[in-house]
Amino acid sequence: MVTTAPGVAAQSNPSAPAGRTRVAVAGATGYAGQELVRLLARHPQVVLTDAMSSGATSAPRPLPALRRVWDGTVTALNVDQLVSNADIVFLALPEAASAEVGSALVQRGVRVIDLSGAFRIRNDADRQRWYPATASLPPGVVYALPERHAATIREARLVSCPGCYPTAALLALEPLTEAGLLEGSIVVDAKSGISGAGKAPSDRTHFCENHGSVAAYGIFSHRHTAEIEQELGARVTFVPHLVPLDRGILETIYVSLKPGTTEAQVTEAMQRAYASAPFVRLTGNELPEIKHVAHTNFCDIGWRVDEAGARLVMVVVLDNLVKGAAGQAVQNLNILLDLDERTGLL
Ligand SMILES: NC(=O)c1ccc[n+]([C@@H]2O[C@H](COP(=O)([O-])OP(=O)(O)OC[C@H]3O[C@@H](n4cnc5c(N)ncnc54)[C@H](OP(=O)(O)O)[C@@H]3O)[C@@H](O)[C@H]2O)c1
């Protein structure tokens, strides 16, 4: 029996205090991975047995930003160690690494919660185009937007967490498409902070390139379009922009309402969908801002209907590293373990 205190890693120790689930993180030195370590180290129902980074050559290192939250050491990725030390492994890896490690872990009987896009796309041809490293999906993969798919998540062997942009778009739009209130084109105009691109610097994410500027990218070529369209069952024009913030996403969504639809019907559909969702806050005519959700697992959704009742504009915000990544993954863990969804998150 491990005597590790809550919040302190039991490095490389295969047992856990009674009643707690052993979890591990691969990709712990990345932006999303560090958020996972921060959340899991304080989660009352799990023990974090391992936090790993990239390859066999990476030297063991601490996570200075998490001192006194988690005082363990990040070690090199080792699949055998993950299999013996963890019941559930979180993958916060680039998608090609997730495709390989995720499939191997599932094959060896370990449950996986993956943050990458490797397992999100069900259609083989589409997946081949956007995530070519995933030749096929292992058995038991579930696309896991917790507010929409709790029942299937409980049975999953591999929980495939939605992307950050799709999480915002789907939480706003799915209740309305399901209620049959929309017609015509759907436009998702999205802004993201730079941490959405991960920690490796590039021309696009360099401070001097994005400070004082806003740039559109990925028009008709962003892989999150395929994911949003798959889940929504509708064509979407998705235009992402990089804005000079470290974290946060704001999406402005433009849609047309079916003739005769009232604002009250829109409100009712949204309220019905999220009546018991702890992390979706409906703000109605009050439009939400990124500052309201930064560092939290909340997704805030506001909307306005024009006077003619023909056009609807929605504004959605979330923190890409929490509700768009690590927080949503922990929410899915809570569902998997039949815990209150808020455990370790509120
Ligand atoms: N950033 C976001 O807002 C966000 C939101 C939702 C989903 N995601 C997804 O979550 C995953 C992680 O994103 P991130 O932004 O945290 O990335 P990141 O900051 O670039 O971190 C990547 C992590 O993976 C490790 N790694 C890199 N190459 C590897 C390899 N070949 N084998 C094993 N480990 C490797 C890195 O270790 P080293 O430190 O040793 O290099 C690091 O720990 C990605 O798939 C991303 O698409 C990200």
Ligand as a Chemical Component Dictionary entry (heavy atoms), coordinates in Angstrom:
data_LIG
# 
_chem_comp.id                   LIG 
_chem_comp.type                 NON-POLYMER 
_chem_comp.pdbx_formal_charge   0 
_chem_comp.three_letter_code    LIG 
# 
loop_
_chem_comp_atom.comp_id 
_chem_comp_atom.atom_id 
_chem_comp_atom.alt_atom_id 
_chem_comp_atom.type_symbol 
_chem_comp_atom.charge 
_chem_comp_atom.model_Cartn_x 
_chem_comp_atom.model_Cartn_y 
_chem_comp_atom.model_Cartn_z 
_chem_comp_atom.pdbx_ordinal 
LIG N1  N1  N 0  -2.941 23.167 -26.661 1  
LIG C1  C1  C 0  -4.260 23.076 -26.702 2  
LIG O1  O1  O 0  -4.993 24.067 -26.499 3  
LIG C2  C2  C 0  -4.920 21.751 -26.962 4  
LIG C3  C3  C 0  -6.317 21.665 -26.821 5  
LIG C4  C4  C 0  -6.957 20.443 -27.091 6  
LIG C5  C5  C 0  -6.200 19.362 -27.512 7  
LIG N2  N2  N 1  -4.850 19.489 -27.672 8  
LIG C6  C6  C 0  -4.116 18.307 -28.127 9  
LIG O2  O2  O 0  -3.400 17.781 -27.007 10 
LIG C7  C7  C 0  -2.155 17.249 -27.432 11 
LIG C8  C8  C 0  -1.032 17.957 -26.671 12 
LIG O3  O3  O 0  -1.103 19.336 -26.995 13 
LIG P1  P1  P 0  -0.146 20.424 -26.318 14 
LIG O4  O4  O 0  -0.586 21.722 -26.841 15 
LIG O5  O5  O -1 -0.058 20.187 -24.854 16 
LIG O6  O6  O 0  1.259  20.009 -26.988 17 
LIG P2  P2  P 0  2.729  20.436 -26.569 18 
LIG O7  O7  O 0  2.684  21.624 -25.666 19 
LIG O8  O8  O 0  3.505  20.538 -27.828 20 
LIG O9  O9  O 0  3.263  19.159 -25.734 21 
LIG C9  C9  C 0  3.473  17.919 -26.352 22 
LIG C10 C10 C 0  3.869  16.877 -25.310 23 
LIG O10 O10 O 0  4.097  15.640 -25.994 24 
LIG C11 C11 C 0  5.456  15.223 -25.825 25 
LIG N3  N3  N 0  5.930  14.670 -27.100 26 
LIG C12 C12 C 0  6.270  15.349 -28.213 27 
LIG N4  N4  N 0  6.600  14.479 -29.218 28 
LIG C13 C13 C 0  6.473  13.235 -28.702 29 
LIG C14 C14 C 0  6.675  11.931 -29.220 30 
LIG N5  N5  N 0  7.040  11.709 -30.475 31 
LIG N6  N6  N 0  6.458  10.873 -28.374 32 
LIG C15 C15 C 0  6.055  11.072 -27.109 33 
LIG N7  N7  N 0  5.858  12.293 -26.550 34 
LIG C16 C16 C 0  6.047  13.362 -27.348 35 
LIG C17 C17 C 0  6.229  16.457 -25.400 36 
LIG O11 O11 O 0  7.366  16.032 -24.630 37 
LIG P3  P3  P 0  8.764  16.860 -24.615 38 
LIG O12 O12 O 0  8.584  17.999 -23.653 39 
LIG O13 O13 O 0  9.737  15.869 -24.123 40 
LIG O14 O14 O 0  8.979  17.319 -26.022 41 
LIG C18 C18 C 0  5.175  17.189 -24.573 42 
LIG O15 O15 O 0  5.109  16.628 -23.286 43 
LIG C19 C19 C 0  -2.069 17.493 -28.962 44 
LIG O16 O16 O 0  -2.468 16.342 -29.646 45 
LIG C20 C20 C 0  -3.059 18.618 -29.189 46 
LIG O17 O17 O 0  -3.619 18.594 -30.485 47 
LIG C21 C21 C 0  -4.191 20.648 -27.378 48 
# 
loop_
_chem_comp_bond.comp_id 
_chem_comp_bond.atom_id_1 
_chem_comp_bond.atom_id_2 
_chem_comp_bond.value_order 
_chem_comp_bond.pdbx_ordinal 
LIG N1  C1  SING 1  
LIG C1  O1  DOUB 2  
LIG C1  C2  SING 3  
LIG C2  C3  SING 4  
LIG C2  C21 DOUB 5  
LIG C3  C4  DOUB 6  
LIG C4  C5  SING 7  
LIG C5  N2  DOUB 8  
LIG N2  C6  SING 9  
LIG N2  C21 SING 10 
LIG C6  O2  SING 11 
LIG C6  C20 SING 12 
LIG O2  C7  SING 13 
LIG C7  C8  SING 14 
LIG C7  C19 SING 15 
LIG C8  O3  SING 16 
LIG O3  P1  SING 17 
LIG P1  O4  DOUB 18 
LIG P1  O5  SING 19 
LIG P1  O6  SING 20 
LIG O6  P2  SING 21 
LIG P2  O7  DOUB 22 
LIG P2  O8  SING 23 
LIG P2  O9  SING 24 
LIG O9  C9  SING 25 
LIG C9  C10 SING 26 
LIG C10 O10 SING 27 
LIG C10 C18 SING 28 
LIG O10 C11 SING 29 
LIG C11 N3  SING 30 
LIG C11 C17 SING 31 
LIG N3  C12 SING 32 
LIG N3  C16 SING 33 
LIG C12 N4  DOUB 34 
LIG N4  C13 SING 35 
LIG C13 C14 SING 36 
LIG C13 C16 DOUB 37 
LIG C14 N5  SING 38 
LIG C14 N6  DOUB 39 
LIG N6  C15 SING 40 
LIG C15 N7  DOUB 41 
LIG N7  C16 SING 42 
LIG C17 O11 SING 43 
LIG C17 C18 SING 44 
LIG O11 P3  SING 45 
LIG P3  O12 DOUB 46 
LIG P3  O13 SING 47 
LIG P3  O14 SING 48 
LIG C18 O15 SING 49 
LIG C19 O16 SING 50 
LIG C19 C20 SING 51 
LIG C20 O17 SING 52 
# 
